[in-house]
């Protein structure tokens, strides 16, 4: 080797190299198909219509989902009495008339229809008893809120002197009227449990003295 530096000809310098990944700024511009000002104006004018269609579609989907959903009522309370006493205070009209109803046509038995009268509000309801499992649970249907609904009252003995009573009522549609009815039943069943507790634990009738005659 002679140690001489290789010579580069002027022709080689003029030979074009591979294309660059970053073209010169002077050659930059909007890519082919890029919208011009007129196209952008048309797109901007179309957006309100597109958004309105999207809003309408979302409203339809929300309404469909809402109508498919239902409202239930769930309340519970602990009563300081044996479960057999709590169960009897609900199924026997002589007991229930001491704190909740004015009169009952008969005890709650599976497959039977009974009538509950509320003299303080001037109303009567037919109650269709579906299940009545002693000291465990009662299931019945009634139209107290307007439409026919199912009520489940479950009893759980926590010890010899304490019983947990849980009430579930279903159901109402997820709309303004359904919410109104469900809230009304929530208040009603909360009142029921308070009256039941006051009667069994203290011998007090909380409904006495309300509108209408005493019972």
ZILIN-V288185 format. One record per residue. N is the residue number from 1. OMEGA is omega in radians with two decimals (NA if undefined). Layout:
n=N omega=OMEGA
n=N omega=OMEGA
This chain:
n=1 omega=-3.07
n=2 omega=-3.12
n=3 omega=3.13
n=4 omega=3.11
n=5 omega=3.13
n=6 omega=-3.14
n=7 omega=3.08
n=8 omega=-3.09
n=9 omega=3.10
n=10 omega=3.12
n=11 omega=3.14
n=12 omega=3.12
n=13 omega=-3.14
n=14 omega=-3.09
n=15 omega=-3.11
n=16 omega=3.12
n=17 omega=-3.14
n=18 omega=-3.13
n=19 omega=-3.09
n=20 omega=3.06
n=21 omega=-3.13
n=22 omega=-3.13
n=23 omega=-3.12
n=24 omega=-3.12
n=25 omega=-3.11
n=26 omega=-3.13
n=27 omega=-3.12
n=28 omega=3.09
n=29 omega=-3.13
n=30 omega=3.14
n=31 omega=-3.14
n=32 omega=3.12
n=33 omega=3.13
n=34 omega=-3.05
n=35 omega=3.07
n=36 omega=-3.08
n=37 omega=3.14
n=38 omega=3.13
n=39 omega=3.14
n=40 omega=3.12
n=41 omega=3.13
n=42 omega=3.14
n=43 omega=3.13
n=44 omega=3.13
n=45 omega=-3.11
n=46 omega=-3.05
n=47 omega=3.13
n=48 omega=3.12
n=49 omega=3.13
n=50 omega=-3.14
n=51 omega=3.12
n=52 omega=3.10
n=53 omega=3.12
n=54 omega=3.13
n=55 omega=3.13
n=56 omega=3.14
n=57 omega=3.12
n=58 omega=3.11
n=59 omega=3.11
n=60 omega=-3.13
n=61 omega=3.14
n=62 omega=3.12
n=63 omega=3.14
n=64 omega=3.14
n=65 omega=-3.12
n=66 omega=-3.12
n=67 omega=3.14
n=68 omega=-3.14
n=69 omega=-3.11
n=70 omega=3.12
n=71 omega=3.08
n=72 omega=3.07
n=73 omega=3.10
n=74 omega=3.06
n=75 omega=3.09
n=76 omega=3.11
n=77 omega=3.12
n=78 omega=-3.13
n=79 omega=-3.11
n=80 omega=3.08
n=81 omega=3.09
n=82 omega=-3.06
n=83 omega=-3.13
n=84 omega=3.12
n=85 omega=-3.14
n=86 omega=3.12
n=87 omega=-3.13
n=88 omega=-3.12
n=89 omega=3.14
n=90 omega=-3.07
n=91 omega=-3.09
n=92 omega=-3.10
n=93 omega=3.12
n=94 omega=3.10
n=95 omega=-3.07
n=96 omega=3.14
n=97 omega=3.10
n=98 omega=-3.09
n=99 omega=-3.01
n=100 omega=-3.11
n=101 omega=3.02
n=102 omega=-3.11
n=103 omega=3.04
n=104 omega=-3.06
n=105 omega=-3.13
n=106 omega=3.13
n=107 omega=3.13
n=108 omega=3.10
n=109 omega=-3.09
n=110 omega=3.11
n=111 omega=-3.11
n=112 omega=3.01
n=113 omega=3.07
n=114 omega=3.11
n=115 omega=3.07
n=116 omega=3.10
n=117 omega=3.08
n=118 omega=-3.08
n=119 omega=-3.10
n=120 omega=3.08
n=121 omega=3.09
n=122 omega=-3.11
n=123 omega=3.05
n=124 omega=3.14
n=125 omega=2.99
n=126 omega=-3.10
n=127 omega=3.13
n=128 omega=-3.06
n=129 omega=-3.14
n=130 omega=3.12
n=131 omega=3.04
n=132 omega=-3.10
n=133 omega=-3.00
n=134 omega=3.06
n=135 omega=-3.13
n=136 omega=-3.11
n=137 omega=3.09
n=138 omega=3.07
n=139 omega=3.12
n=140 omega=3.08
n=141 omega=3.09
n=142 omega=-3.08
n=143 omega=-3.03
n=144 omega=-3.10
n=145 omega=-3.07
n=146 omega=3.07
n=147 omega=3.11
n=148 omega=3.13
n=149 omega=3.12
n=150 omega=3.13
n=151 omega=3.04
n=152 omega=3.06
n=153 omega=-3.09
n=154 omega=-3.12
n=155 omega=3.10
n=156 omega=3.11
n=157 omega=-3.12
n=158 omega=2.91
n=159 omega=-3.06
n=160 omega=-3.06
n=161 omega=-3.13
n=162 omega=3.14
n=163 omega=3.04
n=164 omega=3.12
n=165 omega=-3.14
n=166 omega=-3.11
n=167 omega=3.12
n=168 omega=3.08
n=169 omega=-3.13
n=170 omega=-0.23
n=171 omega=-3.12
n=172 omega=-3.14
n=173 omega=3.13
n=174 omega=3.06
n=175 omega=-3.05
n=176 omega=-3.14
n=177 omega=3.11
n=178 omega=3.10
n=179 omega=-3.14
n=180 omega=-3.14
n=181 omega=-3.13
n=182 omega=3.11
n=183 omega=3.11
n=184 omega=3.12
n=185 omega=3.07
n=186 omega=3.09
n=187 omega=-3.10
n=188 omega=-3.11
n=189 omega=3.03
n=190 omega=3.08
n=191 omega=3.12
n=192 omega=-3.11
n=193 omega=3.09
n=194 omega=3.12
n=195 omega=3.11
n=196 omega=-3.13
n=197 omega=-3.13
n=198 omega=-3.14
n=199 omega=-3.05
n=200 omega=-3.07
n=201 omega=-3.03
n=202 omega=3.14
n=203 omega=-3.10
n=204 omega=3.07
n=205 omega=-3.09
n=206 omega=-3.12
n=207 omega=-3.13
n=208 omega=3.12
n=209 omega=3.08
n=210 omega=-3.10
n=211 omega=-3.10
n=212 omega=-3.10
n=213 omega=3.06
n=214 omega=3.07
n=215 omega=NA
